[in-house]
Amino acid sequence: MTAMIEGGPRAAVDVRLRLVRPADAAPLAALCRANREYLRPWEPQRDDAYFTLEGQRGNVRDLLQAREAGEMWPGVILVDGRIAGRITLNNILRGPLQSCFVGYWVARDRAGRGVATEAVRQALDIAFGELRLHRVEAFTRVDNHASQRVLGRNGFTAVGVARRHIYVDGRWRDERFFERLAPWDDGTAPFPPA
């Protein structure tokens, strides 16, 4: 899936998602190192090994194993063909729930340009299309207004606040909880129409 987005006074950029690949370990390690401080307030604490080539090889391997088990859809965000962030559809639940939650980040040099908004839009297409899910959920720290705008632009509804929901940046943080139902939801159909 590709889309062109306008970057204000900058030229339009091509944003697309694809599944993470083993060959992505090196560019992901470099991107994670370059954005370590930028992402620190929003991401769980990572040990130094996570930011190495070997750490990312292990991470990518774990992500792909979780995909094979049907637990997640792990993707990278490409901007003009280069990795600019990560996006995952996590904790895929089947049966009567048919749901997941989306998590994402975009490198500092791509933030505020519509990249995350477009990436989440495309991830919703995957969730509601290819994966045939009924609901996508998201959490943001209550003070992460940029991420809340991304979700709002993609039709998510704020549901409430989960108190002390995640341990990041040295303490337990409250998070705002969002949900988005499939466009085919009619209140009775368990799956999208064939």
C-alpha positions in Angstrom: 0.0 0.0 0.0 1.4 3.4 -0.9 0.2 6.9 -0.5 1.6 10.3 -1.3 1.3 12.9 1.4 2.0 16.6 1.3 4.7 17.7 3.6 3.8 21.4 3.8 6.4 23.4 1.9 8.3 20.2 1.2 7.7 17.9 -1.7 5.2 15.1 -1.4 6.6 11.9 0.1 5.7 8.2 -0.5 4.6 6.4 2.6 3.9 2.7 2.7 4.0 -0.2 5.1 5.4 -3.7 4.7 6.2 -6.6 6.9 9.5 -6.4 8.7 12.2 -8.6 7.2 15.4 -10.1 8.6 17.4 -7.8 6.4 15.9 -4.8 8.2 17.9 -5.4 11.3 20.8 -3.1 10.3 18.7 -0.1 9.3 16.5 -0.6 12.3 19.5 -0.7 14.7 20.8 2.5 13.2 17.4 4.2 13.3 16.8 3.1 16.9 20.2 4.4 18.0 19.7 7.7 16.2 16.2 8.1 17.9 17.0 6.6 21.3 16.6 9.9 23.3 13.7 11.1 21.2 11.7 7.9 21.9 12.8 7.5 25.5 9.7 9.2 27.0 7.3 7.0 25.0 9.0 3.6 24.7 9.7 0.9 27.4 13.2 1.0 28.8 15.6 -0.9 26.5 18.9 -2.3 27.4 21.9 -1.3 25.3 21.8 -4.6 23.4 18.5 -3.6 21.8 20.2 -0.8 19.9 22.8 -3.1 18.3 22.7 -5.1 15.1 22.4 -8.4 17.0 19.7 -7.0 19.3 17.7 -6.0 16.3 18.3 -9.4 14.6 16.8 -11.0 17.7 13.9 -8.5 17.9 13.0 -9.0 14.2 13.2 -12.8 14.7 10.8 -12.6 17.7 8.4 -10.3 15.7 8.3 -12.8 12.8 7.8 -15.7 15.1 4.8 -13.9 16.7 3.4 -13.2 13.3 3.7 -16.9 12.4 1.8 -17.7 15.6 -1.0 -15.3 14.5 -0.3 -13.0 17.4 0.8 -9.8 15.5 1.4 -8.1 12.2 4.9 -6.5 12.5 5.6 -3.8 10.0 8.1 -1.1 9.1 7.1 2.4 7.9 8.8 3.3 4.6 9.2 6.9 3.5 10.5 7.2 -0.1 11.6 3.6 0.2 13.6 4.0 3.4 12.7 2.8 6.9 11.4 5.7 8.9 9.7 3.9 11.8 7.9 0.8 13.0 4.2 -0.1 13.3 2.7 -3.2 14.7 -0.8 -4.7 15.1 -0.2 -6.4 18.5 -2.0 -8.9 20.6 -4.3 -10.2 17.9 -7.2 -11.9 19.5 -9.6 -14.2 17.6 -12.8 -15.9 18.6 -15.5 -13.5 19.9 -13.1 -10.5 20.1 -11.5 -10.2 16.7 -9.3 -7.4 17.9 -5.8 -6.0 18.3 -4.0 -2.9 19.3 -1.8 -0.7 17.2 1.6 0.7 18.2 3.9 2.9 16.2 6.7 5.3 16.1 8.3 7.5 13.5 11.8 8.9 13.5 12.3 12.4 14.7 13.2 13.8 11.3 9.8 12.5 9.9 7.6 13.6 12.8 4.9 16.2 12.3 4.7 15.6 8.5 1.7 13.3 8.3 3.8 10.1 8.1 2.4 8.5 11.3 -1.2 9.5 10.3 -0.8 7.8 6.9 0.9 4.7 8.4 -1.9 4.2 10.9 -4.5 4.6 8.1 -2.7 1.8 6.1 -2.4 -0.4 9.2 -6.2 -0.1 9.7 -6.7 -1.2 6.1 -4.6 -4.3 6.9 -6.4 -4.9 10.2 -9.9 -4.6 8.8 -9.1 -6.1 5.4 -6.4 -8.8 5.3 -6.7 -9.7 9.0 -10.5 -9.4 9.1 -10.5 -7.9 12.6 -13.5 -6.1 14.1 -11.7 -3.7 16.4 -8.4 -1.9 16.7 -7.4 -0.3 20.0 -4.6 2.1 20.9 -3.1 3.6 24.0 -1.1 6.9 24.3 0.4 8.5 27.3 -2.1 11.2 28.4 0.5 13.9 27.5 1.3 12.5 24.0 -0.9 14.9 22.2 0.7 14.3 18.8 -0.1 10.6 18.9 -3.7 11.4 20.0 -4.0 13.7 16.9 -2.8 10.8 14.7 -5.5 8.6 16.1 -8.2 11.2 15.9 -7.4 11.8 12.2 -7.9 8.0 11.7 -11.4 7.9 13.3 -10.4 6.5 16.7 -12.6 7.4 19.6 -11.2 8.2 23.1 -12.8 5.8 25.6 -11.2 6.7 28.9 -8.0 6.7 30.9 -6.1 3.6 32.1 -4.4 4.7 35.4 -0.8 3.8 35.8 -1.1 1.6 32.7 2.6 1.5 31.5 6.0 1.8 33.0 8.0 4.2 30.8 10.5 6.9 31.4 11.1 5.9 35.1 7.6 5.6 36.4 4.1 4.2 35.9 2.1 6.4 33.5 -1.5 7.0 32.8 -2.6 6.3 29.2 -5.6 7.4 27.2 -7.4 4.5 25.6 -8.8 4.7 22.1 -10.8 2.3 19.9 -11.8 2.1 16.2 -14.4 -0.3 14.9 -14.3 -1.8 11.5 -16.0 0.1 8.7 -18.2 -2.9 8.0 -19.4 -3.1 11.7 -23.2 -3.2 11.8 -23.6 -4.5 15.3 -24.4 -8.1 14.3 -22.0 -9.4 11.6 -19.1 -11.3 13.1 -16.9 -10.8 10.0 -16.7 -8.5 7.0 -18.9 -9.4 4.0 -17.3 -11.8 1.6 
